[in-house]
Amino acid sequence: MVLSETSVPVIDLRDFDFEFEDEHDKSSSSSSSEKVVYQKLREACEEWGCFRIINHGIPISLMSDMKTLIRSLLDLPPDIKARNADVITGSGYVAPSPANPLYEALGLYDYASPEALRSFSDQLGLSPYQREIVEKYGRAVNELSLDIGKRMAKSLGLNVLKLKGWPWPCQFRINKYNFSDDTLLGSSGVQIHTDNSFLTILQEDEDVKGLEIITKNGQFLPVDPSPGTLLLNLGDIATNNDEVINIVMEESDNSKSNIPVIDMREFEDLLDSEKAYQKLREACEEWGCFRIINHGIPTPLMSEMKTVVRSLLDLPEEIKQRNTDVVTGSGYMAPSLMNPLYEGLGLYDFGSLEALNSFFDQLDASSYQRDVIEKYAKGVHEMAMDMGRKLAKSLGVKKIDPLKEWVCQFRINKYNFSPESVGSSGVQLHTDSGFLTVLQEDENVSGLEIMNKNGDFVPIEPCPGTLLLNLGDVAKAWSNGRFCNVKHRVQCKEASIRVSIASFLLGPKNGTVEIPQELVDDEHPRLYKPFIYEEYRSLRLSEKLHTGEALQFIETHNIA
């Protein structure tokens, strides 16, 4: 392969073979080679933001079969290509547009998901042979992307296992540029852009060139195809100020809020579990909220759920009004005088199949929407119950009431922010009335703020792929005052619609909330009398006490 001095860097993956040597047999020359190879990779990322890889392990025959296959898919009739629907905006079929009139594409949001692969194949009517090729290619490219990601992290001295949410989704897109005699000599196939992802692996058209990159000097540089190789580009998530320094780490400063981050995997490690429980307890006592990573809810499912709830919130008003209350405030909430920018849909008990079906029927949910919500509900409900048990264990409580008998409420929130509303309130300051709230934030639009123990508001910036957990009034009472019921609000900071998904583990369906005996002793007298959750929530509403003040009515010194 002949490359000019101005060609992008070339990384030979065989140069990393020293990593398979036995640690005891490694020579000083091997260690030196390792440093050189990783230094070359790092310099390619820092200076170019792209590089070509050779000896990448994907068979040439498979790459050729894949190219033949995608040409046939891109030549399908428009009505069939249009079946390739978005999971998130722009992830499915993209037709020619005024901005890019020569470009069209088909796409798949997560190549690593067998379910997503089947859906893509079904949408386009792939034959068994075509499905086999797509699956083999998808598996090989996904493994390669994860391997490269690990090596990029190592080139910076980072451990990829500390990357939030790793492994990340691997999106797939096949592109067609409809060049003709009329469009030659200077027409744009796709406008100048950066990729919004971490890493792009590109199998180029070996016969037709056209790709150009901008160098650090601001000059366009043609990148001619090289058969059998792959071109890798770094995107916005990987790069910042021309350096690979913006990999989001669980041990970083966690944004300006600096709220605790809990890694759910640490509870599985016998050596780390004691520290994990201590960290969890401190987060609950000092903050009343924390972010969790490696929570077990698949990123594609979270993305699908966000798409589904946006479509439900965009339903006509008369359909949303069918979402009636089971208890006050559990159904559709229209904008009000107190919260004029807010509206929401709700379901009183996420864990009840009957309640789920009623919610679906009220909103005429499609079979796809029902399937997504059911999967999400099951995952979040199980995770919330598991977290409840961990919270109890962090305080030394050996047994907590069967959490499967606790109500898990579901609410999808929409904040209709506009240029005129910037600076105003989306939702007033409040605490949650229940035990635990699991929040999937809007990854693109911020606005959530919590109040710390000093009474200062702290912005909580969204972090894609994670979940935010807040403790409410029930958690404070149940823990005998040890846990903090965090006060929070939503502020309009930009003129964009904000959507979030909240799941509330409230309290027992039947029976009372009562402080465990392990949490009551001479140094910690009982602060709150037993109470029924729904009676407490009704008290909050009737007295218009929304920031935890209603707890004073169940304090033990108020017992007659």
Salt bridges, closest charged atoms under 4 A:
ASP12 OD2 - ARG14 NH2 3.55
GLU19 OE1 - ARG151 NH1 2.42
GLU19 OE2 - LYS154 NZ 3.38
GLU23 OE2 - LYS26 NZ 3.78
GLU34 OE1 - LYS26 NZ 3.66
GLU34 OE2 - LYS154 NZ 3.08
GLU46 OE2 - ARG42 NE 2.63
GLU47 OE1 - LYS216 NZ 3.56
ASP75 OD1 - LYS176 NZ 2.91
GLU104 OE1 - LYS81 NZ 3.07
GLU115 OE2 - LYS375 NZ 2.51
ASP122 OD1 - ARG131 NH2 2.77
GLU132 OE2 - LYS136 NZ 3.13
ASP147 OD2 - ARG151 NE 3.02
ASP195 OD1 - HIS193 NE2 3.56
GLU204 OE1 - ARG52 NH1 2.64
ASP205 OD2 - ARG71 NH2 3.22
GLU206 OE1 - LYS67 NZ 3.22
GLU251 OE2 - LYS162 NZ 3.49
ASP263 OD2 - ARG265 NH2 3.41
GLU285 OE2 - ARG281 NE 2.70
GLU286 OE1 - LYS453 NZ 3.90
ASP314 OD1 - LYS414 NZ 2.93
GLU343 OE1 - LYS320 NZ 3.05
ASP349 OD2 - LYS509 NZ 3.01
ASP361 OD1 - ARG370 NH2 2.85
ASP364 OD2 - ARG322 NH1 2.82
ASP371 OD2 - LYS375 NZ 3.29
GLU382 OE2 - LYS378 NZ 2.94
ASP386 OD2 - LYS390 NZ 2.87
ASP432 OD1 - HIS430 NE2 3.60
ASP432 OD1 - HIS488 NE2 3.39
GLU441 OE1 - ARG291 NH1 2.63
ASP442 OD2 - ARG310 NH2 3.12
GLU443 OE1 - LYS306 NZ 3.15
GLU449 OE1 - ARG489 NE 2.84
GLU449 OE2 - LYS493 NZ 3.20
ASP473 OD2 - ARG540 NH1 2.66
ASP521 OD1 - HIS524 ND1 2.98
GLU534 OE2 - ARG537 NH2 3.46
GLU555 OE1 - HIS557 NE2 2.42
